[in-house]
Amino acid sequence: ERRFTERLTDGIGRMLDFLEEHLPERLRPLLEKARELLPDPEIGQQQEQQQHQRGMGGMEL
């Protein structure tokens, strides 16, 4: 199961996509700023993998 924060971030990203399609052009810079505030999902996945490896003593299968 995905973590709550990942699901929340995905939902916010989808909402921003929707707004980008429906808001006037003059408001789009605000959406870009909002996207900059969201965490990068790839970075989150890399951090999770590193934490998992540390929890297993650095052992890999």
RATAFEN-V73239 format. One record per residue. RES is the residue in three letters. PHI is phi in degrees with one decimal (999 if undefined). OMEGA is omega in radians with two decimals (999 if undefined). D_FIRST is the distance of its C-alpha to the first C-alpha in Angstrom with 1 decimal. Layout:
RES|PHI|OMEGA|D_FIRST + RES|PHI|OMEGA|D_FIRST
This chain:
GLU|999|3.13|0.0 + ARG|-76.3|-3.14|3.8 + ARG|-69.1|-3.11|6.4 + PHE|-58.2|-3.09|9.0 + THR|-64.4|3.10|11.6 + GLU|-66.4|3.12|10.2 + ARG|-65.0|3.12|9.9 + LEU|-64.3|3.13|13.3 + THR|-63.2|3.08|14.8 + ASP|-61.3|3.13|14.0 + GLY|-63.5|3.11|15.6 + ILE|-65.8|3.11|18.5 + GLY|-61.5|3.10|19.1 + ARG|-65.6|3.11|19.4 + MET|-64.3|3.11|21.7 + LEU|-64.6|3.06|23.8 + ASP|-61.0|3.12|24.1 + PHE|-61.2|-3.13|25.4 + LEU|-63.6|3.14|27.8 + GLU|-60.9|3.13|29.1 + GLU|-75.9|-2.98|30.2 + HIS|-112.8|3.14|31.9 + LEU|-85.3|3.06|33.3 + PRO|-63.0|-3.09|36.8 + GLU|-55.6|-3.07|37.3 + ARG|-67.8|3.13|38.6 + LEU|-95.7|-3.10|35.3 + ARG|-62.5|3.07|33.2 + PRO|-58.7|3.09|33.9 + LEU|-66.9|3.10|32.0 + LEU|-66.3|3.11|28.9 + GLU|-63.0|3.10|29.3 + LYS|-64.3|3.12|29.6 + ALA|-63.6|3.11|26.4 + ARG|-63.9|3.12|24.5 + GLU|-64.4|-3.13|26.0 + LEU|-78.3|-3.13|24.5 + LEU|-75.6|3.09|20.9 + PRO|-68.7|3.10|19.2 + ASP|-76.8|-3.09|19.1 + PRO|-61.2|3.14|15.6 + GLU|-66.6|3.12|17.1 + ILE|-64.6|3.11|18.4 + GLY|-60.8|3.13|15.1 + GLN|-67.1|3.12|13.6 + GLN|-64.7|3.13|16.9 + GLN|-64.4|3.12|16.9 + GLU|-62.9|3.13|13.6 + GLN|-63.5|3.13|15.2 + GLN|-64.9|3.13|18.3 + GLN|-65.5|3.13|17.0 + HIS|-63.3|3.14|15.4 + GLN|-65.8|3.10|18.8 + ARG|-63.7|-3.14|20.7 + GLY|-66.1|3.13|18.9 + MET|-100.6|3.13|20.1 + GLY|71.9|3.13|23.5 + GLY|78.5|-3.12|23.3 + MET|-76.3|3.06|23.2 + GLU|-121.2|3.13|21.8 + LEU|-87.2|999|21.7
